[in-house]
Structures are given as C-alpha cells and as structure tokens.
Amino acid sequence: MNGTWTLHRQADGELLAELVVTDGDFPWLYARVEARAGLAELRPLFADELRLLDDDPEAWEKAYDELRSVVTLRCPEGHDVPEFLLHLDGDEAWWRWSDETETPEMS
C-alpha cells in the first residue's frame, strides 16, 4: 500500500491533497499531506472530527458523516475507495480503508 493516495472533493473531483504514504501499521496507513488550495476550506471539518473523536461518539459520527459527504479517497491505482476512515491533522494523515462498503468504527 505504498505510494501516493489522493483526496478529492466529491462534488467536482477537485484534487484537495496528495497523501504520500510514510508508514503503515495494519490496518492503518500514515502519510505526509501535500495540500492543494481547496483543502483549506475543509480543514475545519477535519479539526472538528478529531476534536470529537474521543469525547463525544454521537457528535463525532455526525461530524465524520459530514466530512465523508464532501471528500473521496483514491488509492494509488486511481480508483475511489468505497469505505475509509480518514483523520487529517496539519501535514499528517492516517487512515484505514476497505474495498467493501461498510460502516467504519471509531479509532
């Protein structure tokens, strides 16, 4: 799973960031975020998601659903990943993913 993954806006496919994999600890991948201009407006959604992660599971789920409704993750081969749990903080990202549609668990 090495390589560069990409984060896109769902509405128009705009490239928001390249996620350059730096490490992995199954099932998680870790990456350096190479942000594009469009990511700036979504950073507050990522910040809210992280802030709520450990403190308020119900609010976290709502925040994550909002985030997922606006972004798509693509693997290095170029196809969209149907299910993923992505966290982004500054220039670091970490995620786990599945080729099958399922509900991600908090972690």
NUDREN-689347 format. One record per residue (C-alpha): residue in three letters; x, y, z. Coordinates in steps of 0.5 Angstrom, whole numbers, plus 2048, in hexadecimal, padded with zeros to 3 digits. Example, Ala and Ser with C-alpha at 12.3 -4.5 7.8 and 13.67 -1.06 7.14 Angstrom:
+------+-----+-----+-----+
| resn |   x |   y |   z |
+------+-----+-----+-----+
|  ala | 819 | 7F7 | 810 |
|  ser | 81B | 7FE | 80E |
+------+-----+-----+-----+
This chain:
+------+-----+-----+-----+
| resn |   x |   y |   z |
+------+-----+-----+-----+
|  met | 800 | 800 | 800 |
|  asn | 806 | 805 | 7FF |
|  gly | 805 | 80B | 7FA |
|  thr | 801 | 811 | 7FA |
|  trp | 7FA | 811 | 7FB |
|  thr | 7F6 | 817 | 7F9 |
|  leu | 7F0 | 81A | 7FD |
|  his | 7EB | 81E | 7F8 |
|  arg | 7E4 | 822 | 7F9 |
|  gln | 7DE | 81D | 7F8 |
|  ala | 7DA | 823 | 7F4 |
|  asp | 7DF | 824 | 7EE |
|  gly | 7E5 | 820 | 7EF |
|  glu | 7EA | 825 | 7F1 |
|  leu | 7F1 | 823 | 7F4 |
|  leu | 7F1 | 825 | 7FB |
|  ala | 7F7 | 822 | 7FD |
|  glu | 7FC | 81C | 7FC |
|  leu | 7FE | 817 | 801 |
|  val | 805 | 815 | 801 |
|  val | 805 | 80E | 805 |
|  thr | 80B | 80F | 80A |
|  asp | 809 | 809 | 80E |
|  gly | 804 | 803 | 810 |
|  asp | 801 | 7FF | 816 |
|  phe | 7FC | 7FB | 813 |
|  pro | 7F6 | 7FD | 812 |
|  trp | 7F9 | 804 | 813 |
|  leu | 7FD | 808 | 80D |
|  tyr | 800 | 80E | 80F |
|  ala | 802 | 814 | 80A |
|  arg | 805 | 81B | 809 |
|  val | 800 | 81F | 807 |
|  glu | 801 | 823 | 801 |
|  ala | 7FC | 828 | 801 |
|  arg | 7F8 | 82C | 7FB |
|  ala | 7F5 | 832 | 7FB |
|  gly | 7EE | 82F | 7FC |
|  leu | 7F0 | 82B | 802 |
|  ala | 7F0 | 832 | 807 |
|  glu | 7E8 | 833 | 807 |
|  leu | 7E7 | 82B | 809 |
|  arg | 7ED | 82C | 80F |
|  pro | 7E7 | 82E | 814 |
|  leu | 7E3 | 827 | 812 |
|  phe | 7EA | 823 | 814 |
|  ala | 7EB | 827 | 81A |
|  asp | 7E4 | 826 | 81D |
|  glu | 7E4 | 81F | 81B |
|  leu | 7EB | 81E | 81F |
|  arg | 7E9 | 822 | 825 |
|  leu | 7E2 | 81E | 826 |
|  leu | 7E5 | 817 | 825 |
|  asp | 7E7 | 815 | 82C |
|  asp | 7E2 | 81A | 82F |
|  asp | 7DB | 819 | 82C |
|  pro | 7DA | 813 | 828 |
|  glu | 7D3 | 815 | 825 |
|  ala | 7D5 | 81C | 823 |
|  trp | 7DC | 819 | 820 |
|  glu | 7D7 | 815 | 81C |
|  lys | 7D3 | 81B | 819 |
|  ala | 7DA | 81F | 818 |
|  tyr | 7DD | 819 | 814 |
|  asp | 7D7 | 818 | 810 |
|  glu | 7D7 | 81F | 80E |
|  leu | 7DE | 81E | 80C |
|  arg | 7DD | 818 | 808 |
|  ser | 7D8 | 81B | 804 |
|  val | 7DD | 820 | 801 |
|  val | 7E3 | 81C | 800 |
|  thr | 7E5 | 816 | 7FC |
|  leu | 7EC | 812 | 7FE |
|  arg | 7EF | 80F | 7F8 |
|  cys | 7F4 | 809 | 7F8 |
|  pro | 7FB | 80A | 7F4 |
|  glu | 7F8 | 806 | 7EE |
|  gly | 7F3 | 80C | 7ED |
|  his | 7EC | 809 | 7F0 |
|  asp | 7E8 | 80B | 7F5 |
|  val | 7E8 | 807 | 7FC |
|  pro | 7E1 | 806 | 7FE |
|  glu | 7E2 | 806 | 805 |
|  phe | 7E7 | 809 | 809 |
|  leu | 7E8 | 80C | 810 |
|  leu | 7ED | 812 | 80F |
|  his | 7F0 | 817 | 814 |
|  leu | 7F4 | 81D | 812 |
|  asp | 7F8 | 822 | 817 |
|  gly | 7FC | 827 | 814 |
|  asp | 801 | 824 | 80F |
|  glu | 800 | 81D | 811 |
|  ala | 7FA | 818 | 80F |
|  trp | 7F8 | 811 | 812 |
|  trp | 7F3 | 80C | 80F |
|  arg | 7F1 | 805 | 80E |
|  trp | 7EC | 803 | 808 |
|  ser | 7E8 | 7FD | 805 |
|  asp | 7E7 | 7FC | 7FE |
|  glu | 7E0 | 7FA | 801 |
|  thr | 7DA | 7FE | 803 |
|  glu | 7DA | 7FE | 80B |
|  thr | 7D9 | 803 | 811 |
|  pro | 7E0 | 805 | 814 |
|  glu | 7E1 | 804 | 81B |
|  met | 7E4 | 80A | 81F |
|  ser | 7EB | 809 | 821 |
+------+-----+-----+-----+
